[in-house]
Structure formats: structure tokens, C-alpha cells
């Protein structure tokens, strides 16, 4: 049986070349890596003890239309929201896409300086490497 999280599982890229690698861990959770540049370098997160942007926990939200990726530690409130859009109208090819947004707790204003680590908030489309049959998604 397919879970709502299955549509997020795969390799995704935006027009800047940033990549999201999303792997299923349970029917409501996933592990996410955010990679930049042609060599797929993880972002170093200074606000999180310089941890790379790999092995970040994500949870399904909003009735299955969004996953929230913890950019800090669980409960800290610096989050990447990825909303799944079928046949996204702003994509020239109307491909299914992930629409990113960043949020943080209002009192954590010092995090404003780190938004740029994650590039411009452009939508992501699935790469051919990530396009595998739904039954096989999430398998290593």
C-alpha cells in the first residue's frame, strides 16, 4: 500500500543545481540530504555545530501534501517545508514539483543570516535518477 510520503521519495533538483535526496524511513518520515553545486556538496550548518545538511529528519504534514525537514534539531524550529504540487503550473513542462519554504521561530532572529545557505527558494523537480517505480522507492 502506498503512503502519502512515497511521492516525496527520490532525487530532486532545482534550476540552480541544488539537490534534495529524500529516502523513506517510515510511512510518515524520511531522511533528507540537501546538496549544492555540481559536485553535490552538503551545506555546513554553523548554527547546528557545523553538521552537514545530510541525514536531516523529515515528517509528513498537512494531510500528506507537505513534509517538514528539520534544518536544526527537532523542536528548534528552523524548518524547510516541501509542498508537493502535481503538474506545477510555474514549471514550463508542468512536472510534479516540490515547492520549498523556510520557517523559524520568531525569537530566533539570529537564523536570518543562514537563509542564504539554502539558495534561492526555487521549486525542485524529480531527476531521472530518482524516478523509479513507486513500489521500489525508498529502497537502497
Residue frames as a rotation matrix with the C-alpha (Angstrom) as fourth column:
UNK 1
0.577 0.817 0.000 0.00
0.817 -0.577 0.000 0.00
0.000 0.000 -1.000 0.00
UNK 2
-0.227 -0.658 0.718 1.36
0.641 -0.656 -0.398 3.38
0.733 0.370 0.570 -1.00
UNK 3
0.045 0.127 -0.991 1.88
0.907 -0.421 -0.013 6.00
-0.419 -0.898 -0.133 1.73
UNK 4
0.944 0.328 0.020 1.45
0.314 -0.883 -0.347 9.76
-0.096 0.334 -0.937 1.24
UNK 5
0.466 -0.835 -0.291 5.19
-0.336 -0.472 0.815 10.16
-0.818 -0.282 -0.501 1.82
UNK 6
0.137 -0.441 0.887 6.05
0.631 0.729 0.266 7.97
-0.764 0.523 0.378 -1.19
UNK 7
0.784 0.210 0.584 5.51
0.610 -0.438 -0.661 10.81
0.117 0.874 -0.471 -3.67
UNK 8
0.869 -0.495 0.020 8.35
-0.481 -0.832 0.277 12.75
-0.121 -0.250 -0.961 -1.98
UNK 9
0.435 -0.730 0.528 10.86
0.036 0.599 0.800 9.90
-0.900 -0.329 0.286 -2.14
UNK 10
0.712 -0.269 0.648 13.57
0.701 0.238 -0.672 10.31
0.026 0.933 0.358 -4.78
UNK 11
-0.415 -0.867 -0.277 16.21
0.757 -0.497 0.423 12.71
-0.505 -0.034 0.863 -6.08
UNK 12
0.693 0.706 0.141 15.09
0.703 -0.619 -0.350 16.26
-0.160 0.342 -0.926 -6.86
UNK 13
-0.496 -0.868 0.030 16.93
0.840 -0.470 0.271 19.20
-0.221 0.160 0.962 -8.46
UNK 14
0.575 0.623 -0.531 16.22
0.404 -0.780 -0.478 22.91
-0.712 0.060 -0.700 -8.92
UNK 15
0.908 -0.151 0.391 17.39
0.334 -0.304 -0.892 25.26
0.253 0.941 -0.225 -11.68
UNK 16
0.625 -0.726 0.287 20.37
-0.775 -0.622 0.113 26.36
0.096 -0.293 -0.951 -9.55
UNK 17
0.006 -0.613 -0.790 21.63
-0.380 0.730 -0.568 22.77
0.925 0.304 -0.228 -9.38
UNK 18
-0.550 -0.106 0.829 20.79
-0.834 0.133 -0.536 22.25
-0.053 -0.985 -0.161 -5.72
UNK 19
-0.374 0.358 -0.856 19.61
-0.228 0.859 0.459 18.71
0.899 0.367 -0.239 -4.98
UNK 20
-0.002 0.415 0.910 17.36
-0.987 0.144 -0.068 17.07
-0.159 -0.898 0.410 -2.46
UNK 21
-0.572 -0.124 -0.811 17.82
-0.280 0.959 0.051 13.37
0.771 0.256 -0.583 -1.82
UNK 22
-0.133 0.666 0.734 14.82
-0.991 -0.094 -0.094 12.01
0.007 -0.740 0.673 0.08
UNK 23
-0.647 -0.132 -0.751 14.72
-0.190 0.982 -0.009 8.44
0.738 0.137 -0.661 1.42
UNK 24
0.379 0.913 0.149 11.77
-0.504 0.069 0.861 6.90
0.776 -0.401 0.487 3.24
UNK 25
-0.799 -0.573 0.184 12.26
-0.461 0.387 -0.799 5.70
0.386 -0.723 -0.573 6.83
UNK 26
-0.722 0.673 0.163 8.61
0.349 0.557 -0.754 5.02
-0.598 -0.487 -0.637 7.84
UNK 27
-0.181 0.741 0.646 5.16
0.975 0.052 0.214 5.66
0.126 0.669 -0.732 6.35
UNK 28
0.853 0.522 0.009 5.30
0.514 -0.842 0.166 9.22
0.094 -0.137 -0.986 7.79
UNK 29
0.646 -0.683 -0.341 9.02
-0.234 -0.602 0.763 10.04
-0.727 -0.413 -0.549 7.95
UNK 30
0.847 -0.466 0.254 12.06
0.416 0.287 -0.863 10.35
0.329 0.837 0.437 5.69
UNK 31
0.198 -0.860 -0.470 15.74
0.528 -0.311 0.790 11.28
-0.826 -0.405 0.393 5.75
UNK 32
0.943 0.184 0.278 16.77
0.333 -0.552 -0.765 14.22
0.013 0.814 -0.581 3.59
UNK 33
-0.154 -0.970 -0.188 20.09
0.771 -0.237 0.591 15.48
-0.617 -0.054 0.785 2.23
UNK 34
0.934 0.305 -0.186 20.39
0.145 -0.801 -0.581 18.98
-0.326 0.516 -0.792 0.76
UNK 35
0.034 -0.951 0.306 23.33
0.756 0.225 0.614 19.22
-0.653 0.211 0.727 -1.67
UNK 36
0.760 0.193 -0.620 24.67
-0.141 -0.882 -0.449 22.17
-0.634 0.429 -0.643 -3.68
UNK 37
0.052 -0.793 -0.607 26.85
-0.836 -0.367 0.408 22.68
-0.547 0.486 -0.682 -6.72
UNK 38
0.346 0.058 -0.937 27.90
-0.828 0.489 -0.275 20.31
0.442 0.870 0.217 -9.50
UNK 39
-0.593 -0.647 -0.479 29.69
-0.312 0.733 -0.605 18.04
0.742 -0.209 -0.637 -7.02
UNK 40
0.365 0.863 -0.350 26.71
0.068 0.350 0.934 17.79
0.928 -0.365 0.069 -4.66
UNK 41
-0.715 -0.694 -0.088 28.35
0.208 -0.092 -0.974 19.29
0.667 -0.714 0.210 -1.59
UNK 42
0.212 0.773 -0.598 26.29
0.906 0.073 0.416 19.29
0.365 -0.630 -0.685 1.64
UNK 43
0.333 -0.016 0.943 25.77
-0.162 -0.986 0.040 22.67
0.929 -0.166 -0.331 3.30
UNK 44
-0.600 -0.502 -0.623 27.73
0.610 0.216 -0.762 23.14
0.517 -0.837 0.177 6.53
UNK 45
0.425 0.865 0.267 25.24
0.350 -0.429 0.833 24.32
0.835 -0.260 -0.485 9.17
UNK 46
-0.577 -0.766 0.282 27.11
0.064 -0.387 -0.920 26.67
0.814 -0.513 0.272 11.58
UNK 47
-0.180 0.610 0.772 24.02
-0.886 -0.442 0.142 27.10
0.428 -0.658 0.620 13.78
UNK 48
0.862 0.505 0.037 23.97
-0.490 0.814 0.312 23.30
0.128 -0.287 0.949 14.27
UNK 49
0.498 -0.744 0.446 27.58
-0.271 0.355 0.895 22.61
-0.824 -0.566 -0.025 15.30
UNK 50
-0.222 -0.591 -0.776 28.76
-0.892 -0.198 0.406 22.64
-0.393 0.782 -0.484 11.66
UNK 51
-0.211 0.241 0.947 26.85
0.142 0.966 -0.215 19.45
-0.967 0.089 -0.238 10.82
UNK 52
-0.986 -0.089 -0.139 26.44
-0.126 -0.134 0.983 18.81
-0.106 0.987 0.121 7.08
UNK 53
-0.235 0.960 -0.150 22.96
-0.894 -0.274 -0.354 19.02
-0.381 0.050 0.923 5.54
UNK 54
-0.448 0.094 -0.889 22.62
-0.413 0.860 0.299 15.24
0.793 0.501 -0.346 5.34
UNK 55
-0.591 0.252 -0.766 20.58
0.601 0.771 -0.210 12.80
0.538 -0.585 -0.607 7.43
UNK 56
-0.896 0.380 0.230 18.04
-0.444 -0.784 -0.434 15.50
0.016 -0.491 0.871 8.28
UNK 57
-0.730 0.671 0.129 14.72
0.539 0.681 -0.495 14.20
-0.420 -0.291 -0.859 9.61
UNK 58
-0.817 0.572 -0.071 11.50
-0.492 -0.628 0.603 14.97
0.299 0.528 0.795 7.74
UNK 59
-0.730 0.664 0.160 7.90
0.312 0.533 -0.787 14.41
-0.608 -0.525 -0.596 8.81
UNK 60
-0.626 0.620 0.472 4.72
0.592 -0.014 0.806 14.30
0.507 0.784 -0.358 6.76
UNK 61
-0.734 0.416 -0.537 2.31
0.206 -0.617 -0.759 17.19
-0.647 -0.668 0.367 7.50
UNK 62
-0.461 0.587 -0.666 -0.80
-0.686 -0.712 -0.153 18.89
-0.564 0.386 0.730 6.09
UNK 63
0.498 0.786 0.366 -2.81
-0.398 0.582 -0.709 15.82
-0.770 0.208 0.603 5.16
UNK 64
0.339 -0.440 0.831 0.06
0.578 0.795 0.186 14.44
-0.743 0.417 0.524 3.07
UNK 65
0.894 0.041 0.447 0.80
0.414 -0.461 -0.785 17.49
0.174 0.886 -0.429 0.92
UNK 66
0.542 -0.708 0.453 3.91
-0.585 -0.705 -0.400 18.70
0.603 -0.048 -0.797 2.78
UNK 67
0.515 -0.482 -0.709 6.96
0.767 0.628 0.131 17.31
0.382 -0.611 0.693 4.52
UNK 68
0.884 -0.278 0.376 8.84
-0.401 -0.864 0.306 19.39
0.239 -0.421 -0.875 7.08
UNK 69
0.416 -0.847 -0.332 12.61
0.546 0.524 -0.653 18.93
0.727 0.090 0.681 7.16
UNK 70
0.916 -0.151 -0.371 14.38
0.288 -0.396 0.872 19.76
-0.279 -0.906 -0.319 10.41
UNK 71
0.604 -0.721 0.341 17.30
0.121 -0.339 -0.933 22.05
0.788 0.605 -0.118 9.44
UNK 72
-0.112 -0.576 0.810 18.41
-0.862 -0.350 -0.368 22.28
0.495 -0.739 -0.457 13.05
UNK 73
-0.985 -0.083 -0.150 17.42
0.003 0.865 -0.503 19.81
0.171 -0.496 -0.851 15.75
UNK 74
-0.294 0.939 -0.180 13.93
0.616 0.330 0.715 18.52
0.731 0.099 -0.675 16.40
UNK 75
0.436 0.613 -0.659 11.92
0.900 -0.287 0.329 21.17
0.012 -0.736 -0.677 18.20
UNK 76
-0.456 -0.694 -0.557 14.35
0.658 -0.684 0.314 24.02
-0.599 -0.223 0.769 17.44
UNK 77
0.397 0.854 -0.337 12.06
0.407 -0.493 -0.769 25.46
-0.823 0.168 -0.543 14.77
UNK 78
-0.207 -0.421 -0.883 14.31
-0.745 -0.518 0.421 26.06
-0.634 0.745 -0.206 11.75
UNK 79
-0.059 0.427 0.902 12.46
0.217 0.888 -0.406 24.10
-0.974 0.172 -0.145 9.11
UNK 80
-0.861 -0.101 -0.498 12.40
-0.473 -0.201 0.858 23.51
-0.187 0.974 0.125 5.35
UNK 81
0.022 0.937 0.348 8.81
-0.202 0.345 -0.916 22.94
-0.979 -0.050 0.197 4.19
UNK 82
-0.935 -0.270 -0.231 8.46
-0.290 0.202 0.936 20.99
-0.206 0.941 -0.267 0.93
UNK 83
-0.013 0.996 0.087 4.97
-0.411 0.074 -0.908 21.05
-0.911 -0.048 0.409 -0.58
UNK 84
-0.723 -0.191 0.664 4.18
0.399 0.669 0.627 18.56
-0.564 0.718 -0.408 -3.34
UNK 85
-0.028 0.681 -0.732 2.46
-0.581 -0.607 -0.542 20.11
-0.814 0.410 0.412 -6.38
UNK 86
-0.021 0.125 0.992 1.06
0.623 0.777 -0.084 17.90
-0.782 0.617 -0.095 -9.14
UNK 87
0.073 0.034 0.997 1.73
0.980 -0.186 -0.066 19.28
0.183 0.982 -0.047 -12.63
UNK 88
-0.057 -0.178 -0.982 3.13
0.651 -0.753 0.099 22.53
-0.757 -0.634 0.158 -11.20
UNK 89
0.743 0.538 0.399 1.87
0.641 -0.398 -0.656 25.38
-0.193 0.743 -0.641 -13.36
UNK 90
0.780 -0.502 -0.373 5.01
-0.468 -0.864 0.183 27.53
-0.414 0.032 -0.910 -12.97
UNK 91
-0.274 -0.813 0.514 7.16
-0.043 0.544 0.838 24.72
-0.961 0.208 -0.184 -14.40
UNK 92
-0.352 0.096 -0.931 7.31
-0.873 -0.392 0.289 25.03
-0.337 0.915 0.222 -18.20
UNK 93
-0.740 0.019 -0.672 6.82
-0.361 0.832 0.421 21.28
0.567 0.554 -0.609 -18.57
UNK 94
0.187 0.872 0.453 4.14
-0.871 -0.066 0.486 21.12
0.454 -0.486 0.747 -15.84
UNK 95
-0.284 -0.387 -0.877 6.06
0.057 0.907 -0.418 18.44
0.957 -0.169 -0.236 -13.97
UNK 96
0.811 0.408 -0.419 5.24
0.400 0.135 0.906 17.36
0.426 -0.903 -0.054 -10.44
UNK 97
-0.078 -0.840 0.537 7.38
0.056 -0.542 -0.839 19.56
0.995 -0.035 0.089 -8.18
UNK 98
0.160 0.033 -0.987 8.41
0.983 0.090 0.163 20.26
0.094 -0.995 -0.018 -4.61
UNK 99
0.380 0.060 0.923 7.84
0.168 -0.986 -0.005 23.87
0.910 0.157 -0.385 -3.56
UNK 100
-0.260 -0.589 -0.765 10.26
0.860 0.220 -0.461 24.96
0.440 -0.778 0.449 -0.78
UNK 101
0.514 0.273 0.813 9.74
-0.153 -0.903 0.400 27.45
0.844 -0.330 -0.423 2.04
UNK 102
-0.522 -0.716 -0.464 11.82
0.453 0.228 -0.862 28.18
0.723 -0.660 0.206 5.14
UNK 103
0.590 0.656 0.470 10.47
-0.101 -0.518 0.849 28.99
0.801 -0.549 -0.239 8.58
UNK 104
-0.580 -0.706 -0.406 11.85
0.416 0.172 -0.893 29.62
0.701 -0.687 0.194 12.05
UNK 105
0.227 0.586 -0.778 10.63
0.973 -0.167 0.158 30.67
-0.037 -0.793 -0.608 15.43
UNK 106
0.751 0.157 0.641 10.20
0.313 -0.940 -0.137 34.45
0.581 0.304 -0.755 15.52
UNK 107
0.923 -0.374 0.087 12.51
-0.265 -0.457 0.849 34.83
-0.278 -0.807 -0.522 18.53
UNK 108
0.306 -0.843 0.442 15.37
0.556 0.535 0.636 33.08
-0.773 0.051 0.633 16.68
UNK 109
0.932 0.131 -0.338 16.21
-0.134 -0.740 -0.659 36.15
-0.337 0.659 -0.672 14.60
UNK 110
0.045 -0.996 -0.081 19.90
-0.637 -0.091 0.766 35.21
-0.770 0.017 -0.638 14.50
UNK 111
-0.107 -0.040 0.993 18.92
0.445 0.892 0.084 32.49
-0.889 0.451 -0.077 11.99
UNK 112
0.830 0.450 -0.329 18.14
-0.040 -0.540 -0.841 35.14
-0.556 0.711 -0.430 9.34
UNK 113
0.183 -0.863 -0.470 21.84
-0.868 -0.366 0.334 35.14
-0.461 0.347 -0.817 8.39
UNK 114
-0.627 -0.467 0.624 21.64
-0.251 0.879 0.406 31.44
-0.738 0.098 -0.668 7.48
UNK 115
0.485 0.867 0.111 18.74
-0.115 0.190 -0.975 31.53
-0.867 0.460 0.192 5.00
UNK 116
0.498 -0.311 -0.809 21.19
-0.856 -0.326 -0.402 32.14
-0.139 0.893 -0.429 2.14
UNK 117
-0.514 -0.708 0.484 22.92
-0.623 0.696 0.356 28.80
-0.589 -0.119 -0.799 2.82
UNK 118
-0.279 0.529 0.802 19.95
0.355 0.832 -0.425 27.12
-0.892 0.166 -0.420 1.16
UNK 119
-0.886 -0.197 0.419 19.97
0.455 -0.199 0.868 29.25
-0.088 0.960 0.266 -2.01
UNK 120
-0.699 0.706 -0.116 17.03
-0.713 -0.674 0.192 30.90
0.057 0.217 0.974 -3.66
UNK 121
-0.461 0.606 0.648 13.75
-0.167 0.658 -0.734 29.20
-0.872 -0.447 -0.202 -2.94
UNK 122
-0.351 0.288 -0.891 13.11
-0.933 -0.027 0.359 27.69
0.079 0.957 0.278 -6.35
UNK 123
0.635 0.689 0.350 10.98
-0.700 0.705 -0.117 24.63
-0.327 -0.171 0.929 -6.95
UNK 124
-0.548 -0.780 0.302 12.54
-0.630 0.622 0.465 21.19
-0.551 0.065 -0.832 -7.34
UNK 125
0.537 0.648 -0.541 11.66
-0.839 0.480 -0.258 18.57
0.093 0.592 0.801 -9.97
UNK 126
0.631 -0.251 0.734 12.47
-0.178 0.874 0.451 14.89
-0.755 -0.416 0.507 -9.79
UNK 127
-0.187 -0.771 -0.608 15.60
-0.930 -0.060 0.363 13.75
-0.316 0.634 -0.706 -11.62
UNK 128
0.380 0.299 -0.876 15.66
-0.684 0.728 -0.048 10.64
0.623 0.617 0.481 -13.76
UNK 129
-0.656 -0.670 -0.348 17.86
-0.207 0.603 -0.770 9.03
0.726 -0.433 -0.534 -11.08
UNK 130
-0.866 0.348 0.360 15.01
-0.387 -0.009 -0.922 9.46
-0.317 -0.937 0.143 -8.62
UNK 131
0.036 0.934 -0.354 12.26
-0.996 0.004 -0.092 8.26
-0.085 0.356 0.931 -10.92
UNK 132
-0.943 -0.241 -0.231 11.76
-0.250 0.968 0.011 4.64
0.221 0.068 -0.973 -10.03
UNK 133
-0.198 0.929 -0.313 8.55
0.136 0.343 0.929 2.67
0.971 0.141 -0.195 -9.69
UNK 134
0.199 0.366 0.909 6.64
-0.774 -0.511 0.375 3.62
0.602 -0.778 0.181 -6.54
UNK 135
0.960 0.203 -0.193 6.98
-0.071 0.843 0.533 0.05
0.271 -0.498 0.824 -5.26
UNK 136
0.350 -0.915 -0.203 10.80
0.799 0.404 -0.446 0.43
0.490 -0.006 0.872 -5.35
UNK 137
0.226 -0.274 0.935 11.04
-0.156 -0.958 -0.243 3.93
0.962 -0.091 -0.259 -3.86
UNK 138
0.605 -0.067 0.793 12.88
-0.778 -0.261 0.572 4.24
0.169 -0.963 -0.210 -0.61
UNK 139
0.924 -0.344 0.170 14.83
0.292 0.918 0.269 1.04
-0.249 -0.199 0.948 -1.17
UNK 140
0.346 -0.872 -0.346 18.62
-0.403 -0.472 0.784 1.50
-0.847 -0.132 -0.515 -1.08
